[in-house]
Amino acid sequence: MLFFSIALSGLNACNSVHSQNSQYSSLLERQDTIGKSAEWINVKKYYTDYTAAISKDSNDIAAHLDLSALYLNEARVSGNQSYYYKAALQIIDRILNKPNATKDDRFLALTYKSSVLLSLHQFADAKKTAEEAVLLNPYNADVYGALVDANVELGNYQVAVEMCDKMMSIRPDLRSYSRASYLRQIFGDNNGAKAAMKMAVDAGPTGFEATEWARVNLGDLYLNTNMPDTAKYMYESALMYRPGYPYAEIGLAKLARSQKQYDSAITHCENAIRILSESSFVSMLAELHALKGDAAKATEIHNDVLDLLKKGEEENNKEELARHNGNRELAMAYLQNTQYEEALAFALKDLALRPENIDANELAAWIYYMKNDAPKAKQHIDKALITQVKNAGTLYKAHLIYTANGDLPKAAEYKTQALAINTNIDEQLLNATVKTQLTSN
């Protein structure tokens, strides 16, 4: 089961940093490079301080809040999301039920809870929780950030813009600039998206995870708009400032893939997986083996990913506190496995929860296209393009879908738009064109 199972087995068997208070979850030792940093030493010290304060006074709400924030940070940095989100929610719910919790305490707890719910893809509940928080404090930037994210995921894009404006007016910083960048990208302003993400990078401390996340995303914007050299500089800079950073390794893997340097792409992808066992990273590894010509290896990895996601979904269905909505991940895994009926079933579940979301509609459109259902594919790709997003991959899919529907002038227009943004179209899309044509003949 390759690196995915290795990473997971390492996670399950890892050592932990124990709490002085057994009712709170221990820290899990970080993997490899990220476990050797001065940052990790500080995290362990803070954890010891917070749990000691709670042991001394179980009504110390400030220590409870600090510990829940630490769990949220560890979920993001380490990738042990299910473990830490459950730990954070347990603390947050305790805070919300404490009679001595002040209005400010409840506000912070609700804001943190909204962040967790977003990460669990419980978007409607995240929005509701953030709206409850903003009633307690309408002058905090973080809660508007949660409202930006929730409304984006639900497809309420104009509301998301309004929330981002409020966030920017309160605190223009890395978090607000990065959200402005994403919204500009959604509305087709790629140059504006780059400018805002550059401001996000410049606003953050070098080497911090959030800063290097923004730098990698800036690299992605350059890569997706035909500027590979600048993208490479961004990815390599992120690795220099934060050695072993998995998202930067994936950036370099995407760059190498776009240049058909598959061995290099595989190496970078494997480097990322050793640190962070994201299913999307492992799926990318399978795609790289397929592009390299090793179909058997690609199938093996895709099957491993799907099996592990299905097992995770079974466990998730038993979870009451921190249930993750995995519809999109399962849809994509089934799609990669060419199990189109199953992929469509999960994609439509995702779409039912957020019918106006452009990404959910793009996924449904592509599955319908691969099933040779051109009319339904067109219906959903039209919704995916409603914000005038200028993503070469999305526009090239529109070209293929309109071609399948017999609207050749519109298909040609979408192809022209796609190539104007990025001449290097993903080889999987080109292969899909051939596959579908052979199937229909």
Steps between C-alpha positions, in 0.01 A plus 500: 500500500802721448554830677136562592478191721851561633405852602177382660665217690762745621224730618314229688813373672661836570618612838308767683579789730294423806275737685515560871119493481378166361163640391673686213654348190876467483708656225603261226868514413552679171635312200860529376611854415210682661571316825853639529432872495523765769132565431416146617702549819292810574175318423586228754587763759170683446313172524666420833422849631134493395426153635680583825283810538187293441613239753545777754165665424240316291311829456795675333321580174795692353713185523219296344479743209876502454508120494221479242683753280817291531309190388367688196850607403632146537219365282609732222875449535515127569208374293360303797171676448242254629689453826553869572161625382327258735730612782428867427123450479496321834665800665289756313176333604620497862569874478158574353337305784699670779287744707798728559567545124484868409364645176857528368570138598192379316591708198845345472364150558238544226759643262728201559206263460411657168857447383483131595165453326642656185790258506254213545311631193188563706453830320141588593564434870825699480313797354230479768760482778698796362179704471429422866850618587479825306194598704724492806781700337454667159847659515725195473669414171532125561128436515452678168770276358290199602198661335700557182602136488156362582325715242758412233446130562123541492523698175385831651777691326365854525441456872855367529629819336306711752642299790852535358458876473403511868796283591740723304360815661568361846839337442680498165748216550610164361165335566287772347731553200503126422120489506481804276735320262280193486187706437670691221598167346140377524382809314759463224754763608819293496733800506313649793515162674879495464532853634290422806682174573834679471374745764405201716853357471657835578276545805598171665812402696740302282496129577164492675267235360233752399756716320648212307150371419432839342834490315415157356158622394665796330719248321188313389356820358818555298511136386138509388556816297801382300777636723682180603834665585338735749296212641817298553660790686199519733497127575875484556489810721228339714718190542800713589306692767313191626703185420294195410180703454272249325291751304817646348611148402162449332544832322830379357334170407230688308765709327702192398182329384413796278844464341457120462788436741316215664787348701569835664127553562473157665795577728348828617161337546651222710686760708169669580323175586771403750409813696126533434288208382236699313286281275530763225880468513483123466249524215742733327774239543277248325433744215873556458566128471223479241649786300839331521343190346474276806125430495526209744670712766248780447209259542655352813535841662152618394351183648692557825374857525142397434513213749640723773244774431218248516630364830533856626140570398382193694678627810378852434137386495544384860635841602256734672715796602742555211334348194675586175303551180708290259267502201735694273808295587314174437357630173846590377649166612229306316550725197872423494407132522267546197205388715275769361166398652645500851687824430181667383305383805744669739541807278123551504496464879761776516302710253179460699670664798629796293321518164645840405865414566705518179746224598219258584336576167828456310552158656146390412545634146820306449354174628199537273739567210698186577169311507423641151200695632578823313175693575534460879870576478418828324239589761756477780799652319285806429442535874871447566580796275235736638756717684712535183788308658809498276651161572653329197401152613139596563474680166656209315245267657232741373656471153475121513146503637372750242669297228315191622176700486567601139542873572830534317521884490456526878737206549766678293448818702560316829811330360640836391435645846667202668814518287523876548535437873728196486626321191604201709171313538501212747582178319215320678254728323662428164487126574135532601426653159643200320331252734156649454533526125602133479208402723245687292624362165 
